[in-house]
Amino acid sequence: MDGFYDRKGEPIVHKIISPARRRSFFLLAFFFVGSVFASELGRVDFPTSGSPEAQEAFLEGVLWLHSFEYEDAREHFQRARELDPAFVMAAWGEAMTYNYPVWMRQDQDPAREALARLAPTREERLKLAGTARERRYLEAVEILFGEGDKAERDFAYSRAMESLHRDYPGDLEAASFYALSLLGTCHEGRDVATYMRAAAVVEEVFAKNPRHPGAAHYLIHSYDDPVHAPLGLRAARVYAGIAPAAEHALHMPSHIFLALGMWEETTASNIDSFNAAEARVKRRKQPPERRGYHAMWWLHYSYLQQGRLEEADGLLRDIQADLKAGGAARTRRHYALMRAHNIVETERWGSSPPSPNLEGLSVGVIAADHFVNGYAALRQGQREAARDSLGALMALETSDAVVVVPRLQLAGLIAVSEGRPEEGLEELRQAVKLEQETPFGFGPPLPVKPAHELLGEVLAEMEQFAAAGEHFESALKRSPQRARSLRGLAAALCSTGGKEAAEEVLEELAEVGRASKNREHVWPAACGEPPAHGRGVS
């Protein structure tokens, strides 16, 4: 194995991280190999054979890249290339900004163009590598954006990164990008074994460099389901402090907080991220569709869980105004999801704003819109409109659970409403089974109405309270501290005389809605009057 050398063969020990973004030393200063460095993006040790000036821009690009701030990362890698046109790792970095592994997407053509600006062919590019290690990085990214099926390339790239990590065990960047590559192979949704392999790799990075933004970030992604989320709390509590300049880093802790039903923390995290996004849009003079809709959506859902309906309504009106002003696909997608969650959580069936134009949106978002329209229509006694929505769901020719589950749910509800309870319950049980078999998805639920929760509510309406309670408990395992599931469980317990257990659930419900002005929003009638204003509930 070779060490890290410059083009003159001298050892490189670059440890500088983003000096242009230094904060006050008493806030973020730290010592590393005898020198003091500070950054609002974190700390990495990534020696290369680039010139010192180009290396500084390159390192800042890497820091932005670890926080998925691709646009900022790209600008810094391009700056590094301007300073050192033959800098192989700067070309590697620019290409990497077009890969979005957690979202299973990439922009192949611009990535290839970025590499081609280094040299027209793969062989010519590889000859420019300053060290054998840099050649390995370049070989890996050539695989990632090479020929063939994307899934095959993702697996081949991950194998290349595994080999690089094995041969350079002291290279924390090789370890970090290998862990991220593993997450990028889960094309069918969360595969727990693969996610835990990624976590095991990046845990070692985090232990060696507690201010590594990629380590904290990828640990959160590895652990952001209700079963493993407690393992991610350490990373969640520090990531925003490691990289406060990164909008995405401010949001990411909420992946763990939401998975654990920590609503106050989820709210605070997404307020910070949303405000940072607003500042970025203003600073860069970007159009409305570039706003922080992702954080807005998560914040809206968190407000709904807390019973903070005025704040939730304000966010919905905000994005609705953007929709009227433009109607970009990104705006329409987030508006559709927020509207769907708003209908499900508030049960204000007849007062919702209209559906957006669904053209070009994903089948999961389209299905969510059709489901909530049918659900709301049925709750208002409009069976024909509900059947129309079911027909629209049936027309979505896919076996994807985000479509099939709401299709089964709406069909079941219609059957129950038409006096066919056993048939309807069977449809709802099939929805539960399919949802249980589907890997956990991070974030607000999609399908928007958890299957166990809906079946529990239908059973409670049939006064089958014991069975209903079991489904609410199952719903809470998948979505901890979800207000409507807590409400349903409390009502079921109150109706069956389980006073002691009910009181414990009611305490949880009161804590969830502590900040709410709408104490009666989800308080179960079966449990009597809600507590006094000082202990408001959602």
VOGU-3710 file (C-alpha; in Angstrom, 3 decimals, decimal comma):
1> mdgfydrkge> 0,000/0,000/0,000  1,223/3,474/-0,698  1,056/6,376/1,688  -0,204/9,897/0,949  2,287/11,790/-1,212  2,339/14,948/-3,306  3,514/15,053/-6,890  7,088/15,475/-5,713  6,859/12,335/-3,617  6,745/14,198/-0,302
11> pivhkiispa> 4,395/12,962/2,472  1,168/14,957/2,790  -0,332/15,751/6,190  -3,111/18,203/5,295  -5,385/18,542/8,328  -7,038/21,843/7,430  -10,814/21,910/7,368  -12,690/24,885/5,943  -10,819/27,800/7,544  -13,088/30,139/5,602
21> rrrsffllaf> -15,926/28,978/7,860  -14,211/29,364/11,229  -16,428/30,357/14,111  -15,383/31,708/17,460  -12,816/29,343/18,900  -14,599/29,113/22,241  -17,577/27,588/20,429  -16,119/25,108/17,975  -12,335/25,058/18,296  -10,643/21,714/18,592
31> ffvgsvfase> -7,056/20,397/18,595  -5,766/17,900/16,081  -2,157/16,844/15,574  -0,854/19,975/17,236  -2,939/22,472/15,249  -6,244/24,226/15,934  -8,957/24,037/13,303  -12,636/24,974/13,391  -15,558/24,610/11,019  -19,301/25,004/10,818
41> lgrvdfptsg> -19,335/21,857/8,682  -17,346/19,405/10,800  -13,894/17,899/10,509  -12,321/15,469/8,077  -8,791/14,227/7,452  -8,526/13,611/3,713  -4,961/14,017/2,365  -4,568/14,195/-1,405  -1,947/15,102/-3,980  -3,651/18,391/-4,874
51> speaqeafle> -2,025/21,776/-4,446  -2,478/23,360/-0,993  -4,888/25,982/-2,338  -6,949/23,413/-4,228  -6,863/21,074/-1,239  -8,550/23,646/0,957  -11,452/24,036/-1,489  -11,584/20,264/-1,931  -11,878/19,638/1,803  -14,742/22,062/2,142
61> gvlwlhsfey> -16,426/20,323/-0,778  -16,092/16,997/1,019  -17,670/18,455/4,154  -20,658/19,784/2,202  -20,916/16,423/0,395  -21,127/14,485/3,664  -24,169/16,590/4,613  -25,826/16,066/1,210  -25,516/19,756/0,378  -24,695/18,883/-3,203
71> edarehfqra> -24,868/22,315/-4,768  -22,436/23,867/-2,299  -20,154/20,837/-2,527  -20,094/21,081/-6,311  -19,082/24,728/-6,218  -16,108/23,947/-3,976  -14,957/20,986/-6,052  -15,184/23,137/-9,179  -13,153/25,826/-7,416  -10,541/23,209/-6,560
81> reldpafvma> -10,389/22,227/-10,233  -9,892/25,825/-11,266  -6,954/26,077/-8,884  -5,482/22,730/-9,957  -6,904/21,528/-13,320  -5,232/18,101/-13,090  -6,523/17,476/-9,545  -8,058/14,014/-9,876  -9,828/14,051/-6,509  -11,573/17,325/-7,309
91> awgeamtyny> -13,038/15,667/-10,413  -13,986/12,673/-8,261  -15,757/14,988/-5,816  -17,668/16,872/-8,489  -18,917/13,594/-9,963  -19,957/12,392/-6,500  -22,272/15,389/-6,121  -24,527/13,812/-8,733  -25,101/10,618/-6,722  -27,969/10,509/-4,202
101> pvwmrqdqdp> -27,666/7,023/-2,683  -30,244/7,227/0,100  -32,843/8,396/-2,442  -31,738/5,771/-4,993  -31,167/8,393/-7,683  -28,263/9,777/-9,666  -27,701/12,212/-12,518  -25,458/10,141/-14,719  -24,842/12,500/-17,650  -23,521/15,535/-15,718
111> arealarlap> -21,384/13,201/-13,587  -19,812/11,748/-16,718  -19,281/15,240/-18,083  -17,497/16,238/-14,882  -15,146/13,278/-15,255  -14,636/13,892/-18,973  -13,369/17,409/-18,268  -10,427/15,790/-16,478  -9,593/13,670/-19,553  -11,745/12,200/-22,343
121> treerlklag> -11,284/8,507/-21,511  -11,273/6,419/-18,345  -7,735/5,198/-19,022  -6,392/8,730/-19,494  -8,091/9,868/-16,285  -6,667/7,014/-14,239  -3,140/7,887/-15,405  -3,523/11,333/-13,796  -4,032/9,904/-10,298  -1,309/11,202/-7,964
131> tarerrylea> -1,202/8,056/-5,823  -2,398/4,475/-6,020  -5,026/5,337/-3,389  -6,419/8,200/-5,477  -6,550/5,858/-8,455  -8,755/3,535/-6,410  -11,183/6,368/-5,593  -11,337/7,290/-9,270  -11,848/3,673/-10,337  -14,766/3,414/-7,914
141> veilfgegdk> -16,542/6,515/-9,210  -15,952/5,354/-12,801  -17,875/2,196/-11,872  -20,637/4,203/-10,201  -21,297/6,249/-13,350  -20,207/3,647/-15,885  -22,205/1,478/-18,239  -25,011/-0,869/-17,287  -27,983/-1,072/-14,978  -27,962/1,356/-12,041
151> aerdfaysra> -28,590/-1,339/-9,434  -25,701/-3,414/-10,762  -23,439/-0,359/-10,756  -24,435/0,492/-7,187  -23,428/-2,978/-5,986  -20,192/-2,957/-7,989  -19,339/0,499/-6,649  -19,979/-0,676/-3,102  -17,654/-3,633/-3,619  -14,967/-1,290/-4,909
161> meslhrdypg> -15,374/0,943/-1,852  -15,248/-2,092/0,431  -11,940/-3,087/-1,146  -10,583/0,455/-0,786  -11,662/0,557/2,863  -10,023/-2,813/3,523  -6,722/-1,835/1,909  -6,567/1,595/3,597  -7,959/0,949/7,087  -6,735/4,305/8,378
171> dleaasfyal> -8,635/6,263/5,725  -11,830/7,383/7,463  -13,183/8,807/4,209  -12,936/5,422/2,519  -14,819/3,944/5,481  -17,495/6,649/5,407  -18,156/6,480/1,693  -18,167/2,682/1,853  -20,859/2,799/4,555  -22,896/5,217/2,457
181> sllgtchegr> -22,491/2,958/-0,578  -24,036/0,105/1,398  -27,133/2,203/2,093  -27,270/2,898/-1,640  -27,693/-0,813/-2,425  -31,066/-1,116/-0,633  -33,209/-0,633/-3,718  -36,197/-2,514/-2,275  -36,338/-0,422/0,889  -34,650/-0,757/4,255
191> dvatymraaa> -32,714/-3,996/4,574  -31,845/-4,229/8,262  -28,782/-6,423/7,807  -27,282/-4,041/5,253  -28,127/-0,992/7,348  -26,431/-2,558/10,366  -23,333/-3,374/8,293  -23,159/0,289/7,321  -23,627/1,330/10,940  -20,839/-0,970/12,116
201> vveevfaknp> -18,394/0,627/9,671  -19,299/4,204/10,444  -19,462/3,664/14,211  -15,685/3,212/14,082  -15,317/6,472/12,172  -17,462/8,273/14,731  -15,373/6,851/17,585  -12,120/8,061/15,982  -13,466/11,452/14,864  -16,549/12,571/16,850
211> rhpgaahyli> -16,825/15,682/14,641  -16,989/13,796/11,364  -20,192/14,974/9,622  -20,514/11,857/7,479  -20,173/9,570/10,474  -22,981/11,299/12,384  -25,121/11,620/9,251  -24,829/8,026/8,066  -25,349/6,663/11,571  -28,667/8,509/11,706
221> hsyddpvhap> -29,711/7,035/8,354  -28,641/3,573/9,494  -30,674/3,737/12,686  -33,763/5,789/11,733  -36,435/3,186/12,393  -38,346/2,693/15,672  -36,398/-0,452/16,639  -32,878/0,910/16,149  -33,488/4,641/16,715  -32,224/4,562/20,340
231> lglraarvya> -28,797/3,646/18,930  -28,880/6,791/16,811  -29,606/9,244/19,604  -25,917/10,004/20,222  -25,404/11,043/16,613  -28,751/12,856/16,474  -27,916/14,994/19,492  -24,592/16,200/18,053  -24,940/16,315/14,260  -26,583/19,746/14,097
241> giapaaehal> -23,772/21,085/16,293  -21,112/19,441/14,127  -22,395/21,020/10,912  -24,678/23,964/11,779  -23,972/25,601/8,409  -25,651/22,700/6,591  -29,424/22,897/6,233  -29,684/19,121/5,907  -27,629/18,576/9,056  -30,139/20,658/10,997
251> hmpshiflal> -32,959/18,429/9,736  -31,351/14,999/10,042  -31,610/14,603/13,850  -35,383/14,603/13,418  -35,070/11,240/11,630  -34,235/9,738/15,015  -36,537/12,002/17,027  -39,563/11,212/14,841  -38,816/7,482/14,903  -38,983/7,678/18,718
261> gmweettasn> -41,998/9,997/18,875  -39,949/12,838/20,381  -42,198/15,551/18,999  -40,728/18,629/20,661  -37,270/17,706/19,384  -38,660/16,872/15,933  -40,340/20,251/15,798  -37,255/22,183/16,926  -34,989/20,372/14,469  -37,205/21,122/11,481
271> idsfnaaear> -37,794/24,735/12,472  -34,013/25,220/12,408  -33,683/23,472/9,050  -36,623/25,313/7,514  -35,274/28,682/8,642  -31,863/27,832/7,205  -33,530/26,922/3,911  -35,413/30,212/3,860  -32,133/32,068/4,396  -30,500/30,076/1,578
281> vkrrkqpper> -33,336/30,836/-0,872  -33,086/34,511/-0,034  -29,288/34,579/-0,221  -29,141/32,774/-3,552  -32,291/34,467/-4,912  -33,817/31,091/-5,703  -37,431/30,480/-6,802  -40,086/29,362/-4,280  -39,866/25,714/-5,326  -36,336/25,599/-3,878
291> rgyhamwwlh> -37,658/26,313/-0,385  -37,155/23,827/2,446  -40,306/21,814/1,739  -38,828/18,625/3,167  -38,368/20,206/6,596  -41,715/22,000/6,197  -43,498/18,673/5,630  -41,878/17,036/8,666  -42,590/20,116/10,783  -46,227/20,120/9,674
301> ysylqqgrle> -46,588/16,450/10,653  -44,942/17,074/14,022  -47,277/20,014/14,707  -50,242/17,746/13,926  -49,045/15,140/16,415  -48,713/17,818/19,088  -52,160/19,192/18,327  -50,658/22,522/17,263  -53,275/22,935/14,578  -52,912/26,674/14,048
311> eadgllrdiq> -49,220/26,300/13,245  -49,929/23,294/11,007  -52,641/25,207/9,158  -50,258/28,130/8,672  -47,681/25,897/6,974  -50,348/24,374/4,730  -51,521/27,843/3,684  -47,902/28,833/3,070  -47,184/26,024/0,623  -50,626/26,430/-0,950
321> adlkaggaar> -49,680/30,016/-1,804  -46,505/28,740/-3,504  -48,611/26,222/-5,391  -50,859/28,964/-6,744  -47,840/31,063/-7,687  -45,971/28,330/-9,582  -46,931/24,696/-9,298  -43,549/23,015/-9,760  -43,599/19,243/-9,219  -41,610/19,542/-5,982
331> trrhyalmra> -44,129/22,026/-4,589  -47,098/19,907/-5,669  -45,588/16,758/-4,137  -45,063/18,269/-0,707  -48,408/20,064/-0,755  -50,171/16,774/-1,594  -48,476/14,985/1,302  -49,133/17,791/3,791  -52,771/18,018/2,701  -53,178/14,243/3,067
341> hniveterwg> -51,699/14,188/6,557  -53,797/17,193/7,510  -57,021/15,386/6,553  -56,052/12,162/8,334  -54,857/13,802/11,552  -57,514/16,517/11,992  -60,488/14,598/10,565  -61,899/17,882/9,302  -63,419/15,988/6,434  -65,235/18,720/4,565
351> ssppspnleg> -62,936/21,718/4,963  -59,729/20,671/3,232  -58,119/22,647/0,402  -58,307/21,084/-3,080  -56,020/18,398/-4,460  -53,067/19,545/-6,563  -52,339/18,592/-10,134  -50,907/15,071/-9,699  -49,228/14,839/-13,114  -45,652/13,614/-12,864
361> lsvgviaadh> -45,784/12,791/-9,151  -44,786/9,423/-7,695  -47,406/6,687/-7,343  -47,132/6,847/-3,535  -48,087/10,532/-3,493  -50,879/10,005/-6,035  -52,227/7,094/-3,999  -52,150/9,166/-0,812  -54,238/11,873/-2,497  -56,807/9,429/-3,870
371> fvngyaalrq> -57,061/7,654/-0,525  -57,672/10,756/1,590  -60,234/12,052/-0,915  -62,114/8,761/-0,718  -61,691/8,516/3,062  -63,041/12,037/3,581  -65,930/11,437/1,149  -66,919/8,255/2,944  -66,852/9,957/6,339  -69,315/12,478/4,916
381> gqreaardsl> -71,615/9,758/3,582  -70,589/10,285/-0,053  -70,161/6,677/-1,152  -70,131/7,347/-4,894  -67,268/9,813/-4,519  -65,434/7,260/-2,352  -65,927/4,597/-5,046  -64,518/7,032/-7,626  -61,409/7,436/-5,490  -61,128/3,648/-5,154
391> galmaletsd> -61,380/3,379/-8,924  -58,530/5,864/-9,277  -56,455/3,753/-6,861  -57,279/0,581/-8,814  -56,103/2,305/-12,007  -52,595/2,666/-10,564  -51,155/-0,542/-11,983  -48,463/-1,382/-9,456  -47,855/-3,863/-6,668  -46,075/-1,227/-4,565
401> avvvvprlql> -47,293/-1,305/-0,965  -47,726/2,487/-0,886  -50,525/1,976/-3,430  -51,898/-1,440/-2,488  -52,250/-0,685/1,243  -54,457/2,419/0,805  -56,375/0,610/-1,936  -57,192/-2,223/0,485  -57,979/0,264/3,232  -60,446/2,260/1,185
411> agliavsegr> -62,062/-0,892/-0,220  -62,447/-2,192/3,331  -63,994/1,025/4,581  -66,462/1,090/1,707  -67,459/-2,532/2,365  -68,059/-1,815/6,070  -70,130/1,265/5,206  -72,269/-0,826/2,853  -73,117/-3,414/5,514  -70,485/-5,992/4,589
421> peegleelrq> -68,393/-5,880/7,786  -66,607/-9,236/7,478  -65,551/-8,506/3,925  -64,405/-5,040/4,936  -62,447/-6,300/7,953  -60,716/-8,870/5,757  -59,585/-6,122/3,366  -58,296/-4,083/6,325  -56,473/-7,126/7,736  -54,800/-7,676/4,365
431> avkleqetpf> -53,652/-4,036/4,468  -52,197/-4,650/7,931  -50,388/-7,780/6,766  -48,887/-6,037/3,746  -47,800/-3,018/5,788  -46,168/-5,337/8,334  -44,232/-7,043/5,547  -43,048/-3,716/4,117  -39,701/-2,341/5,371  -39,850/0,661/7,660
441> gfgpplpvkp> -39,733/3,973/5,855  -38,294/6,962/7,652  -40,315/10,091/8,205  -44,064/10,805/8,260  -45,965/7,630/7,385  -46,698/6,702/3,813  -49,354/5,290/3,409  -50,654/8,242/5,360  -53,068/6,271/7,549  -51,240/3,489/9,439
451> ahellgevla> -52,998/0,202/8,730  -53,086/-1,064/12,317  -54,484/2,272/13,480  -57,292/2,282/10,904  -58,286/-1,294/11,668  -58,247/-0,461/15,374  -60,597/2,462/14,808  -63,007/0,373/12,754  -63,033/-2,379/15,391  -63,643/0,223/18,104
461> emeqfaaage> -66,624/1,539/16,130  -67,912/-2,048/16,162  -67,325/-2,070/19,947  -64,680/-4,790/19,655  -62,491/-2,872/22,076  -60,067/-5,604/23,129  -59,147/-6,406/19,523  -58,978/-2,686/18,729  -56,542/-2,140/21,585  -54,200/-4,810/20,225
471> hfesalkrsp> -54,047/-3,049/16,870  -53,373/0,340/18,451  -50,508/-1,201/20,411  -49,099/-2,645/17,179  -49,465/0,739/15,479  -47,464/2,370/18,274  -44,615/-0,091/17,789  -44,293/1,094/14,202  -45,010/4,781/14,947  -44,158/5,512/18,604
481> qrarslrgla> -46,108/8,257/20,389  -48,385/8,805/17,414  -51,260/10,833/18,836  -54,197/9,089/17,152  -52,896/5,627/18,058  -52,439/6,717/21,664  -55,952/8,134/21,611  -57,386/4,906/20,228  -55,511/2,767/22,747  -56,643/4,926/25,650
491> aalcstggke> -60,264/4,794/24,482  -60,114/1,017/24,096  -58,667/0,616/27,586  -61,200/2,997/29,099  -64,012/1,080/27,384  -62,826/-2,286/28,715  -62,235/-1,101/32,270  -58,446/-1,148/32,105  -58,267/1,972/34,254  -54,656/1,695/35,378
501> aaeevleela> -53,271/1,014/31,905  -55,505/3,710/30,445  -54,143/6,297/32,870  -50,591/5,544/31,741  -51,554/6,030/28,097  -53,456/9,222/28,933  -50,335/10,575/30,631  -48,382/9,911/27,431  -51,120/11,588/25,414  -51,028/14,617/27,694
511> evgrasknre> -47,247/14,850/27,277  -47,487/14,617/23,477  -49,914/17,549/23,420  -48,240/19,615/26,109  -47,781/22,593/23,747  -51,251/22,374/22,241  -54,034/24,936/22,460  -56,431/22,255/21,190  -56,641/19,951/24,181  -59,707/18,144/22,850
521> hvwpaacgep> -58,231/17,456/19,415  -57,573/13,739/20,009  -58,750/13,264/23,592  -60,897/10,100/23,703  -64,508/10,681/24,719  -64,531/7,265/26,404  -62,021/8,582/28,959  -64,025/11,568/30,133  -62,977/15,196/30,148  -59,430/16,213/29,113
531> pahgrgvs> -57,162/17,558/31,846  -56,971/21,218/32,788  -55,332/23,715/30,457  -52,039/23,481/32,276  -51,747/19,888/31,113  -53,112/20,372/27,641  -53,236/17,396/25,312  -53,247/17,136/21,574
//
